[in-house]
Amino acid sequence: MYSKEEQKKAAAWQAAMEVKDNMVLGLGTGSTVYYLIEKLSQRIRGGLNVHVTATSLETEALARRLDIPLISLADARTIHLAIDGVDSIDPDFYSIKGSGGALFREKIIAAKALRVIWIMDKSKLVHSLSGRVLPVEVPAFGVPYVEEQVKNAGFVPKLRVKDGNIFITDNGNPILDLTGGVDMDYPAAAARLKAMTGILETGLFEDICEKIIVGTENGTEEHFHN
């Protein structure tokens, strides 16, 4: 029986085999992607030729430490494949991301990529996203105004704090973690949030991925977008 960490590792290692020679790869952020980067490093030492554009400074640092060739987003004319984790995903492949704070960059790289794969342990599969924490990135100046607006929209906002300090993204902005009601239509609500002045991006990702690779107690499963 695979533990949760073993499930993450199994999904990540299987996803690493999707990477082909001469690809430009978009790499996500988080604990599951950590295992992916480890496996990619092994494959590169074995002769695989790839370049990587990263969704966070944390991922960049890890890739650099493991001698994975990096390329800036500006220099990545094509991203052949983006691989990232999720916080939760529903049966329609709508997902929430952003617990690591990289949601803005993750969404840009996913939008640019020709193919997108999400990797996860089984606990990330949920019946509905409603009622879960939905992060939004907000400029510091706009936090009080956005808090007021999202409350009027039915959300409970909480300014993200880490190690006793306000969490700041790689873009220099704070994050508000929003919680809506269990009956709220999150995709529709996220569209309204995105239209609000002061919200730079939401952590609601539409059905952008072609498939998900899920680590389970007994190995891995692949689920394809309909």
C-alpha positions as CSV (number, residue, x, y, z in Angstrom):
1,M,0.0,0.0,0.0
2,Y,1.5,3.3,-1.1
3,S,1.6,6.2,1.5
4,K,0.6,9.7,0.4
5,E,4.2,10.6,-0.3
6,E,4.7,7.4,-2.3
7,Q,1.6,8.2,-4.3
8,K,3.0,11.7,-5.2
9,K,6.3,10.2,-6.2
10,A,4.7,7.5,-8.3
11,A,2.6,10.0,-10.2
12,A,5.6,12.3,-10.7
13,W,7.9,9.6,-11.9
14,Q,5.3,8.4,-14.4
15,A,4.8,12.0,-15.7
16,A,8.6,12.3,-16.1
17,M,8.4,9.6,-18.8
18,E,6.1,11.9,-20.8
19,V,9.1,14.2,-21.4
20,K,10.8,13.6,-24.8
21,D,14.1,14.8,-26.2
22,N,14.4,18.4,-27.2
23,M,11.3,19.5,-25.4
24,V,10.8,22.8,-23.6
25,L,9.1,21.9,-20.4
26,G,7.0,24.1,-18.1
27,L,7.6,23.0,-14.5
28,G,5.1,23.7,-11.7
29,T,5.6,24.2,-8.0
30,G,5.1,22.1,-4.9
31,S,5.8,18.8,-3.2
32,T,4.7,16.5,-6.0
33,V,6.7,18.5,-8.6
34,Y,9.7,18.0,-6.4
35,Y,9.7,14.3,-7.2
36,L,9.2,15.1,-10.9
37,I,12.3,17.3,-10.9
38,E,14.4,14.6,-9.2
39,K,13.4,12.1,-11.9
40,L,14.1,14.6,-14.7
41,S,17.5,15.2,-13.3
42,Q,18.2,11.4,-13.5
43,R,17.0,11.3,-17.1
44,I,19.1,14.3,-18.0
45,R,22.2,12.6,-16.6
46,G,21.2,9.7,-18.7
47,G,21.3,11.8,-21.9
48,L,17.9,13.4,-22.2
49,N,18.1,16.9,-23.7
50,V,15.4,19.4,-22.4
51,H,15.1,22.9,-21.3
52,V,12.8,24.0,-18.5
53,T,10.9,27.2,-17.7
54,A,9.7,27.4,-14.1
55,T,6.6,28.7,-12.4
56,S,8.5,29.9,-9.3
57,L,11.8,30.9,-7.9
58,E,11.7,27.8,-5.7
59,T,11.4,25.5,-8.7
60,E,14.1,27.5,-10.5
61,A,16.5,27.0,-7.6
62,L,15.8,23.3,-7.3
63,A,16.3,22.8,-11.1
64,R,19.5,24.8,-11.0
65,R,20.8,22.7,-8.1
66,L,20.1,19.5,-10.0
67,D,21.7,20.8,-13.2
68,I,18.5,21.0,-15.2
69,P,18.9,23.5,-18.0
70,L,16.7,26.6,-17.5
71,I,15.2,29.0,-20.0
72,S,13.2,32.2,-19.4
73,L,9.6,32.4,-20.4
74,A,10.5,35.2,-22.8
75,D,13.0,32.8,-24.6
76,A,10.6,29.9,-24.6
77,R,9.0,30.3,-28.0
78,T,7.1,27.1,-27.5
79,I,6.3,25.2,-24.3
80,H,5.7,21.6,-25.5
81,L,4.5,20.3,-22.1
82,A,3.6,21.7,-18.8
83,I,3.4,19.5,-15.7
84,D,2.1,20.6,-12.3
85,G,0.3,19.5,-9.2
86,V,-3.1,20.6,-8.0
87,D,-4.7,21.3,-4.6
88,S,-8.0,19.7,-5.7
89,I,-9.7,18.7,-8.9
90,D,-13.3,17.8,-9.8
91,P,-14.6,15.2,-12.3
92,D,-14.9,17.9,-15.0
93,F,-11.1,18.6,-14.6
94,Y,-11.7,22.0,-13.1
95,S,-9.1,22.5,-10.4
96,I,-7.9,24.8,-7.6
97,K,-4.2,25.6,-7.4
98,G,-2.1,28.1,-5.5
99,S,-1.3,26.7,-2.1
100,G,2.3,27.2,-3.0
101,G,1.6,30.8,-4.0
102,A,2.6,30.4,-7.7
103,L,-0.9,30.4,-9.2
104,F,-0.3,33.5,-11.5
105,R,2.8,32.1,-13.1
106,E,1.4,28.6,-13.2
107,K,-1.6,29.8,-15.2
108,I,0.5,31.7,-17.7
109,I,2.7,28.7,-18.4
110,A,-0.3,26.3,-18.6
111,A,-2.0,28.7,-21.1
112,K,1.1,28.8,-23.3
113,A,1.8,25.1,-23.3
114,L,0.8,22.8,-26.1
115,R,0.0,20.0,-23.6
116,V,-0.8,20.1,-19.9
117,I,-0.7,17.3,-17.4
118,W,-1.6,17.6,-13.7
119,I,0.0,15.1,-11.2
120,M,-1.3,14.3,-7.7
121,D,-2.0,11.8,-5.0
122,K,-5.5,10.4,-4.7
123,S,-6.6,12.8,-2.0
124,K,-6.7,15.6,-4.5
125,L,-9.7,14.0,-6.4
126,V,-12.9,15.7,-5.1
127,H,-16.5,15.5,-6.0
128,S,-16.9,19.3,-6.0
129,L,-14.6,22.3,-5.5
130,S,-17.3,24.3,-3.7
131,G,-16.5,25.2,-0.1
132,R,-12.7,24.8,-0.6
133,V,-10.1,27.5,-0.2
134,L,-9.7,29.5,-3.4
135,P,-6.6,31.7,-3.5
136,V,-6.5,35.0,-5.4
137,E,-3.4,37.2,-6.0
138,V,-4.0,40.9,-5.1
139,P,-1.7,44.0,-5.1
140,A,-0.9,45.1,-1.5
141,F,-2.6,48.5,-2.1
142,G,-5.9,46.8,-3.1
143,V,-6.2,44.3,-0.2
144,P,-8.8,46.2,1.9
145,Y,-10.9,47.0,-1.1
146,V,-10.8,43.5,-2.5
147,E,-11.6,42.0,0.9
148,E,-14.8,44.2,1.0
149,Q,-15.7,43.2,-2.6
150,V,-15.3,39.4,-2.1
151,K,-17.3,39.5,1.2
152,N,-20.2,41.1,-0.8
153,A,-19.8,38.2,-3.3
154,G,-20.3,35.6,-0.5
155,F,-16.7,34.7,0.2
156,V,-14.8,34.8,3.6
157,P,-11.3,36.2,2.9
158,K,-8.2,35.5,4.9
159,L,-4.9,37.2,4.2
160,R,-2.2,34.5,3.8
161,V,0.4,34.5,6.5
162,K,3.5,32.3,6.6
163,D,6.0,32.1,9.4
164,G,4.4,35.0,11.1
165,N,4.7,37.3,8.1
166,I,2.3,38.2,5.3
167,F,3.0,35.8,2.4
168,I,4.3,37.5,-0.7
169,T,4.4,35.8,-4.1
170,D,7.3,35.9,-6.5
171,N,5.5,38.7,-8.2
172,G,5.6,40.8,-5.0
173,N,2.0,40.5,-4.1
174,P,0.0,39.1,-1.2
175,I,-2.6,36.3,-1.5
176,L,-6.1,36.3,-0.1
177,D,-7.4,32.8,0.6
178,L,-11.2,32.8,0.0
179,T,-13.7,30.3,1.3
180,G,-17.2,30.2,-0.3
181,G,-20.3,28.2,0.6
182,V,-20.6,24.5,-0.2
183,D,-23.5,25.3,-2.6
184,M,-21.5,28.0,-4.5
185,D,-20.7,27.4,-8.2
186,Y,-16.9,28.0,-8.0
187,P,-16.2,28.3,-11.7
188,A,-18.9,30.9,-12.1
189,A,-17.8,32.7,-9.0
190,A,-14.2,32.6,-10.1
191,A,-15.2,34.4,-13.3
192,R,-16.8,37.1,-11.3
193,L,-13.8,37.4,-9.1
194,K,-11.5,37.8,-12.1
195,A,-13.6,40.7,-13.3
196,M,-13.2,42.6,-10.0
197,T,-10.8,45.5,-9.9
198,G,-7.8,44.5,-7.7
199,I,-7.8,40.8,-8.3
200,L,-4.9,39.9,-10.5
201,E,-5.6,36.2,-10.9
202,T,-7.5,33.4,-9.2
203,G,-6.5,29.9,-8.4
204,L,-9.4,28.4,-10.3
205,F,-8.1,26.6,-13.4
206,E,-10.6,25.6,-16.0
207,D,-10.4,22.2,-17.8
208,I,-7.1,23.0,-19.4
209,C,-5.2,19.7,-18.9
210,E,-5.4,16.8,-21.3
211,K,-5.0,14.2,-18.6
212,I,-4.2,13.7,-14.9
213,I,-1.8,11.1,-13.4
214,V,-3.0,10.0,-10.0
215,G,-0.9,8.1,-7.4
216,T,-3.0,5.6,-5.6
217,E,-2.5,3.0,-2.8
218,N,-1.6,0.5,-5.5
219,G,0.3,2.5,-8.1
220,T,-0.9,5.1,-10.6
221,E,-4.0,5.8,-12.7
222,E,-4.4,8.0,-15.8
223,H,-7.6,9.9,-16.4
224,F,-8.2,11.6,-19.7
225,H,-10.2,14.8,-20.4
226,N,-13.4,14.0,-22.2
